[in-house]
Amino acid sequence: MGIGRLVMAAVVVLAVLGLSPGAATAATPDNGAIAAKYQSTGGASGPLGAAITPLRCGLVHGGCYRAYHGGSIHWSAGTGAHVTLGGIAGRWAVFQWERGFLGYPVSDENCTLAWAGCVQSYQGGYVYWQSSVSAHTIHGGIGRKWVQMGYERNPLGYPSSEEACSGVPHQCVQQFLGGSITWVSGGGVSVNPNARSVGVVVNKRRPNSPVNQTPPDLVGIGSQLMRWEAANQLTLFLRGASGAGVAVTTVSGFRSYSSQASLYNYYVSLYGQAVADTISARPGYSEHQTGLVMDIGNPDGACGLQACFAGTPAGQFAAANSWRYGFIIRYPNGYDAITGYTYEPWHLRYIGVRTATDMHYRGYRTLEQYFGLPAAPSY
């Protein structure tokens, strides 16, 4: 634990001393549980250090605690004894310890998360800590959606704020490193990944931001470009296909604003704007511009960029296995009224392994449905 978190721990301990001014100090059935937990952390030589209060009981639901130089141990009959310390303990203190909506801790701190993050579970939710965002709570409808998408490894990443709630109907918004989640009373949740997130949603109602943006982390894959995370996963997808005896080739990855303008104008010249809008995005509104898309094909060109691609070996492998590598078929058959585009079984969109897996098992076919966003059949 870093120096900053140790300083926070000291602040928390001072607050804990006033947690229950009238709490009894007599022996209770939990006396051994807190002592045993303390010894399991290394006692006075561990992160908690020496005790600075006696055992104090009389907390809500008959709980007890004891404060130490580096943190505290709380116990209740329903949760057992658990250590709280550092930035996570500081955030718990902001919400009134066991008296608040989080209740008692039900686990110790776990600091084995992605990007050196930590989490502690409580009766009413979680507190997550990561060095770039400090500590924040996750709970309620927003928390359930975030957990469902894959915890801190989902496209939004760690929480960067607390919920902010207001208005009638009651509405809450929480910010994350990669976007936000909004909960509306009676209206469910909606997820809004930002332009930097691998979960960014670009459609006919949601242009790229900025409209002429070029991702800074593009790398080569075959003769095409993708953002590095998507490219790494596509490499694994291609290896998986090869291992299954299926040859897959890359056809079209990142497209700049100007190249999309040329392609769109070409389709307009061939078919007219109404038809062009069902098969090609207007410049600034193309998923290809995100660097998270790859159109794939068969090496012999069979059914290239046609619906019949779905029946070829490459198309069948993609339909059955793309989710395992973090991709979805972005424009599935029969969902034109939601996505705004006709069936494209060759168009793979990277959204991250955990989110793609969740979509697969929960039966979601489009990002609009999964993230709770409006359909985008037209501009």
DRENDOVEX-565491 format. One line per 8 residues: their letters; for each residue x, y, z of C-alpha. Coordinates in pm, 1 decimal. Layout:
a = X/Y/Z ~ ...
//
This chain:
mgigrlvm = 0.0/0.0/0.0 ~ 142.3/340.6/-101.9 ~ 224.2/631.2/128.9 ~ -86.7/820.0/18.8 ~ -308.1/530.3/122.1 ~ -128.0/500.2/456.9 ~ -193.1/868.8/522.3 ~ -558.8/811.8/440.7
aavvvlav = -559.7/517.2/680.5 ~ -440.7/742.2/962.3 ~ -720.3/990.2/887.6 ~ -973.5/709.5/889.4 ~ -850.3/579.1/1223.1 ~ -895.6/920.9/1380.3 ~ -1251.6/926.8/1249.7 ~ -1317.4/574.6/1371.2
lglspgaa = -1229.8/675.3/1723.7 ~ -1550.4/879.2/1732.0 ~ -1760.2/622.1/1548.6 ~ -1967.9/508.9/1844.4 ~ -1894.9/731.7/2145.2 ~ -2122.9/534.9/2372.9 ~ -2012.4/191.8/2257.5 ~ -1943.4/-61.6/2529.4
taatpdng = -1595.8/-202.6/2579.9 ~ -1696.2/-517.3/2766.3 ~ -1604.8/-859.7/2633.6 ~ -1843.4/-991.7/2368.8 ~ -1877.1/-1316.6/2171.6 ~ -1679.8/-1157.3/1888.8 ~ -1372.0/-1083.2/2102.3 ~ -1187.8/-1383.2/1965.0
aiaakyqs = -1285.7/-1316.7/1601.8 ~ -1129.1/-970.5/1590.7 ~ -821.1/-1094.2/1775.9 ~ -785.3/-1386.8/1536.1 ~ -820.4/-1160.8/1231.5 ~ -560.1/-924.7/1373.3 ~ -313.2/-1207.3/1426.2 ~ -377.3/-1338.0/1073.8
tggasgpl = -258.7/-1003.0/931.5 ~ 70.2/-1022.3/1121.6 ~ -36.8/-853.9/1443.2 ~ 160.5/-546.9/1543.1 ~ 418.1/-625.0/1272.5 ~ 153.0/-629.4/998.0 ~ -13.2/-342.3/808.5 ~ -246.3/-261.4/1098.1
gaaitplr = 28.7/-201.3/1351.6 ~ -46.3/-160.3/1720.3 ~ -397.7/-113.1/1860.4 ~ -500.5/239.5/1957.4 ~ -843.8/163.9/2107.3 ~ -987.1/-117.8/2313.5 ~ -1246.5/-344.5/2159.0 ~ -1564.6/-138.9/2119.0
cglvhggc = -1908.0/-287.7/2064.3 ~ -2264.7/-166.5/2048.1 ~ -2251.4/-77.0/1676.9 ~ -2557.5/-133.6/1455.7 ~ -2674.7/-494.9/1445.9 ~ -2459.3/-570.7/1749.9 ~ -2130.2/-514.4/1568.9 ~ -1787.0/-443.4/1716.7
yrayhggs = -1461.7/-288.2/1601.8 ~ -1110.5/-212.2/1711.4 ~ -889.0/62.1/1569.3 ~ -518.1/27.8/1493.5 ~ -250.6/265.0/1368.5 ~ -297.3/141.9/1009.9 ~ -671.2/77.9/994.2 ~ -943.8/-109.8/1178.5
ihwsagtg = -1123.2/-443.1/1207.3 ~ -1502.5/-454.9/1208.1 ~ -1711.3/-754.5/1306.3 ~ -2078.9/-843.3/1300.3 ~ -2251.1/-1176.1/1345.9 ~ -2369.2/-1175.1/985.2 ~ -2040.8/-1076.8/820.4 ~ -1754.7/-1192.6/1039.7
ahvtlggi = -1437.7/-992.2/1102.9 ~ -1272.7/-792.9/821.7 ~ -991.5/-541.7/792.5 ~ -1047.0/-193.7/645.8 ~ -759.2/36.5/562.4 ~ -624.9/295.3/319.9 ~ -823.6/478.1/56.7 ~ -1103.1/220.0/55.5
agrwavfq = -1156.0/266.7/428.3 ~ -1155.2/642.6/374.8 ~ -1434.0/617.4/117.7 ~ -1634.6/386.5/348.4 ~ -1596.4/648.0/622.3 ~ -1740.3/919.2/392.9 ~ -2060.2/715.6/377.3 ~ -2085.1/667.6/755.1
wergflgy = -1917.9/331.2/794.5 ~ -2150.8/46.4/890.2 ~ -2432.1/295.8/952.2 ~ -2451.2/391.8/585.7 ~ -2586.3/215.2/277.0 ~ -2271.6/3.5/239.7 ~ -2314.4/-162.6/577.9 ~ -2037.7/-388.0/709.9
pvsdenct = -1750.1/-524.7/498.5 ~ -1807.3/-883.8/390.2 ~ -1453.3/-939.5/262.8 ~ -1103.9/-809.1/314.1 ~ -940.9/-583.8/56.7 ~ -839.2/-757.2/-268.3 ~ -556.8/-581.6/-452.4 ~ -504.3/-826.5/-739.6
lawagcvq = -728.5/-645.2/-991.3 ~ -640.9/-516.3/-1336.1 ~ -415.5/-210.4/-1350.2 ~ -313.1/-253.0/-985.7 ~ -660.1/-183.7/-851.5 ~ -820.1/-291.0/-523.8 ~ -1174.2/-375.7/-416.7 ~ -1355.8/-448.3/-93.6
syqggyvy = -1705.9/-595.2/-79.6 ~ -1970.1/-462.9/157.9 ~ -2326.1/-563.3/237.4 ~ -2460.1/-285.0/16.1 ~ -2206.4/-275.3/-265.6 ~ -1835.2/-237.3/-334.0 ~ -1559.0/17.8/-292.5 ~ -1300.5/19.1/-572.3
wqssvsah = -964.2/193.5/-561.1 ~ -714.2/258.3/-837.9 ~ -431.0/509.0/-830.8 ~ -559.5/724.7/-1119.2 ~ -910.5/768.0/-973.4 ~ -880.0/706.2/-596.6 ~ -1166.1/519.3/-425.4 ~ -1534.0/516.8/-524.2
tihggigr = -1841.4/311.2/-444.0 ~ -2034.2/85.4/-682.4 ~ -2389.9/-10.8/-588.7 ~ -2753.5/-19.9/-695.3 ~ -2875.8/-34.9/-1055.4 ~ -2565.7/133.3/-1193.8 ~ -2344.2/-109.2/-1002.5 ~ -2537.5/-413.0/-1125.0
kwvqmgye = -2496.1/-307.8/-1489.6 ~ -2124.7/-236.9/-1443.2 ~ -2070.0/-573.6/-1274.4 ~ -2272.0/-751.3/-1543.0 ~ -2048.8/-606.9/-1815.9 ~ -1732.5/-742.2/-1654.4 ~ -1630.2/-529.3/-1354.7 ~ -1319.5/-314.0/-1403.2
rnplgyps = -1226.3/-502.9/-1721.6 ~ -1538.4/-387.1/-1904.2 ~ -1515.0/-102.0/-2160.2 ~ -1585.7/161.2/-1893.9 ~ -1306.6/62.6/-1655.4 ~ -1289.9/190.7/-1297.1 ~ -1539.5/439.3/-1149.1 ~ -1401.6/793.2/-1144.2
seeacsgv = -1682.0/955.0/-943.2 ~ -1968.6/877.2/-709.3 ~ -2328.4/865.9/-828.6 ~ -2484.4/1208.5/-878.4 ~ -2863.1/1194.0/-836.7 ~ -3132.0/1455.6/-896.9 ~ -3462.6/1538.2/-1057.2 ~ -3804.9/1389.1/-1105.2
phqcvqqf = -3815.6/1120.4/-1223.7 ~ -3521.3/1034.4/-1003.6 ~ -3205.6/1002.3/-1213.7 ~ -2850.4/905.5/-1117.8 ~ -2532.2/927.2/-1325.4 ~ -2191.1/783.3/-1245.2 ~ -1871.6/858.3/-1434.1 ~ -1609.3/597.1/-1524.0
lggsitwv = -1271.7/617.7/-1693.4 ~ -1432.4/504.2/-2018.3 ~ -1773.6/671.2/-2005.2 ~ -2082.0/687.5/-1785.1 ~ -2386.7/491.1/-1672.8 ~ -2724.2/655.5/-1617.1 ~ -3006.1/508.4/-1407.4 ~ -3358.8/648.4/-1423.6
sgggvsvn = -3631.2/545.8/-1180.6 ~ -3870.5/328.1/-1374.7 ~ -3658.7/358.7/-1688.2 ~ -3366.5/124.7/-1631.6 ~ -3001.9/197.5/-1714.0 ~ -2817.1/324.7/-2019.5 ~ -2443.0/305.7/-2083.2 ~ -2253.3/577.8/-2266.0
pnarsvgv = -1894.7/474.1/-2344.5 ~ -1676.1/766.4/-2447.6 ~ -1475.6/802.1/-2767.1 ~ -1161.6/652.2/-2609.6 ~ -1339.2/341.1/-2483.8 ~ -1339.3/15.0/-2680.2 ~ -1714.1/18.4/-2610.0 ~ -1777.4/345.4/-2796.7
vvnkrrpn = -2105.5/336.2/-2988.1 ~ -2099.6/497.8/-3331.8 ~ -2416.7/487.6/-3537.5 ~ -2641.3/717.5/-3742.4 ~ -2735.3/914.2/-3431.5 ~ -2392.5/905.3/-3265.0 ~ -2100.4/1033.5/-3478.8 ~ -1734.0/992.2/-3401.7
spvnqtpp = -1601.4/1252.8/-3159.5 ~ -1437.2/1455.3/-3296.7 ~ -1606.5/1379.0/-3624.4 ~ -1273.5/1353.9/-3810.9 ~ -1083.8/1174.0/-3533.3 ~ -801.9/927.0/-3592.9 ~ -715.9/696.7/-3298.9 ~ -357.2/749.1/-3176.9
dlvgigsq = -287.7/377.8/-3111.7 ~ -336.6/228.3/-3458.0 ~ -113.6/-67.4/-3548.7 ~ -82.2/-279.5/-3857.6 ~ -251.1/-617.1/-3896.3 ~ -209.9/-770.5/-4238.6 ~ -247.4/-480.7/-4480.3 ~ -494.2/-303.2/-4250.0
lmrweaan = -489.2/-87.3/-3935.8 ~ -669.7/-130.3/-3602.8 ~ -631.2/-0.2/-3251.4 ~ -366.7/-208.8/-3076.3 ~ -597.0/-393.5/-2832.7 ~ -838.6/-488.0/-3111.2 ~ -550.2/-586.7/-3337.9 ~ -403.0/-814.4/-3071.3
qltlflrg = -735.8/-988.5/-3024.7 ~ -794.9/-1017.8/-3398.5 ~ -456.1/-1186.3/-3427.8 ~ -575.8/-1444.3/-3176.2 ~ -902.3/-1480.9/-3370.1 ~ -711.0/-1548.2/-3693.6 ~ -490.8/-1804.2/-3516.5 ~ -798.2/-1971.0/-3372.0
asgagvav = -956.4/-1993.6/-3714.8 ~ -636.8/-2134.3/-3863.5 ~ -616.6/-2392.6/-3587.0 ~ -970.2/-2499.6/-3677.7 ~ -869.1/-2536.9/-4042.3 ~ -1041.6/-2215.6/-4153.9 ~ -856.1/-1952.3/-4354.3 ~ -964.4/-1593.8/-4287.5
ttvsgfrs = -824.9/-1279.5/-4444.6 ~ -846.5/-912.3/-4345.9 ~ -1029.2/-689.8/-4593.4 ~ -1094.4/-345.3/-4444.7 ~ -999.1/-203.7/-4105.1 ~ -949.2/160.3/-4006.7 ~ -1080.9/418.0/-4250.8 ~ -1013.2/789.2/-4217.9
yssqasly = -1283.4/1052.1/-4250.6 ~ -1169.1/1134.2/-4603.8 ~ -1152.1/771.8/-4720.4 ~ -1503.5/710.2/-4583.1 ~ -1626.5/1018.5/-4768.0 ~ -1487.6/881.8/-5094.2 ~ -1643.3/538.2/-5036.0 ~ -1981.5/679.1/-4936.0
nyyvslyg = -1993.7/913.4/-5235.7 ~ -1908.2/621.7/-5463.7 ~ -2206.0/421.8/-5332.5 ~ -2431.6/724.9/-5371.5 ~ -2322.7/756.1/-5734.0 ~ -2405.8/389.4/-5794.7 ~ -2729.8/344.2/-5598.5 ~ -2852.7/682.3/-5482.7
qavadtis = -2840.3/818.1/-5129.0 ~ -3133.5/619.3/-4988.5 ~ -2974.7/283.7/-5072.5 ~ -2623.5/403.4/-4993.8 ~ -2736.0/489.4/-4639.7 ~ -2828.3/125.1/-4576.5 ~ -2490.8/-15.6/-4681.6 ~ -2237.6/257.0/-4604.2
arpgyseh = -2194.8/517.2/-4332.1 ~ -2172.5/885.7/-4404.3 ~ -1829.2/1034.6/-4332.1 ~ -1784.1/1087.2/-3959.1 ~ -2045.2/822.9/-3874.9 ~ -1847.3/512.5/-3967.6 ~ -1745.9/249.3/-3712.5 ~ -1437.8/185.9/-3922.9
qtglvmdi = -1311.6/527.4/-3813.8 ~ -1294.1/403.5/-3453.1 ~ -1018.5/156.1/-3541.1 ~ -1217.9/-118.1/-3367.2 ~ -1360.5/-281.5/-3680.7 ~ -1235.8/-533.4/-3932.9 ~ -1422.2/-656.8/-4236.6 ~ -1304.7/-1012.4/-4296.1
gnpdgacg = -1323.8/-1245.9/-4593.8 ~ -1219.7/-1574.7/-4750.4 ~ -876.5/-1578.7/-4912.7 ~ -1033.1/-1681.2/-5245.2 ~ -1274.9/-1386.9/-5229.9 ~ -1585.5/-1608.1/-5212.9 ~ -1893.6/-1401.3/-5120.4 ~ -1676.2/-1103.8/-5034.5
lqacfagt = -1878.5/-832.3/-4856.0 ~ -2200.8/-1014.2/-4940.0 ~ -2466.5/-1173.6/-4719.9 ~ -2373.0/-1517.8/-4855.5 ~ -2043.2/-1479.7/-4667.7 ~ -2234.1/-1613.8/-4364.7 ~ -2244.0/-1959.7/-4526.6 ~ -1871.6/-1978.2/-4601.9
pagqfaaa = -1617.0/-2135.9/-4364.2 ~ -1485.6/-1794.5/-4258.1 ~ -1836.9/-1660.9/-4199.9 ~ -1942.6/-1965.8/-4000.4 ~ -1633.2/-1951.7/-3780.5 ~ -1689.7/-1580.4/-3712.8 ~ -2056.2/-1630.7/-3621.4 ~ -1975.8/-1913.3/-3381.0
nswrygfi = -1655.3/-1787.8/-3222.3 ~ -1600.1/-1412.7/-3260.0 ~ -1732.4/-1344.9/-2907.2 ~ -1457.2/-1559.9/-2759.0 ~ -1204.9/-1303.7/-2881.2 ~ -1402.1/-991.3/-2789.7 ~ -1582.4/-930.8/-3121.9 ~ -1945.8/-920.1/-3228.3
irypngyd = -2116.6/-927.3/-3567.2 ~ -2212.1/-560.9/-3542.6 ~ -2491.8/-563.6/-3801.4 ~ -2684.6/-888.7/-3750.7 ~ -2958.2/-1017.0/-3977.0 ~ -3303.3/-868.1/-3911.2 ~ -3190.6/-577.3/-3691.8 ~ -3188.1/-301.4/-3956.8
aitgytye = -3447.5/-101.9/-3763.7 ~ -3205.6/-79.1/-3471.3 ~ -2861.9/-52.6/-3635.5 ~ -2968.1/125.6/-3954.6 ~ -2774.5/-114.8/-4176.7 ~ -2846.0/-433.0/-4366.5 ~ -2692.2/-764.9/-4264.0 ~ -2310.3/-764.7/-4267.8
pwhlryig = -2181.1/-1103.3/-4144.5 ~ -1826.3/-996.1/-4233.1 ~ -1820.1/-682.1/-4016.1 ~ -1646.7/-764.9/-3685.3 ~ -1654.5/-504.2/-3409.7 ~ -1424.7/-531.4/-3106.8 ~ -1584.9/-449.8/-2769.4 ~ -1368.7/-650.6/-2526.7
vrtatdmh = -1379.8/-1015.4/-2428.8 ~ -1588.5/-978.4/-2113.5 ~ -1855.3/-763.3/-2275.5 ~ -1874.1/-976.5/-2590.3 ~ -1906.0/-1285.3/-2371.4 ~ -2181.8/-1127.6/-2166.0 ~ -2369.3/-1024.7/-2480.1 ~ -2335.8/-1378.5/-2617.1
yrgyrtle = -2471.5/-1554.2/-2310.2 ~ -2744.0/-1298.9/-2239.5 ~ -2867.5/-1301.5/-2599.8 ~ -2802.8/-938.2/-2691.9 ~ -2743.6/-886.2/-3064.5 ~ -2676.4/-512.1/-3091.2 ~ -2479.4/-256.7/-2889.8 ~ -2784.5/-30.1/-2884.4
qyfglpaa = -2986.8/-294.5/-2701.1 ~ -2706.3/-401.1/-2469.8 ~ -2616.3/-48.0/-2359.9 ~ -2978.6/66.8/-2337.8 ~ -2936.7/328.6/-2612.6 ~ -3198.4/445.9/-2866.1 ~ -3222.5/268.7/-3200.6 ~ -3054.9/447.9/-3491.5
psy = -3234.9/352.2/-3812.4 ~ -3169.7/690.3/-3976.8 ~ -2969.2/1009.3/-3943.7
//
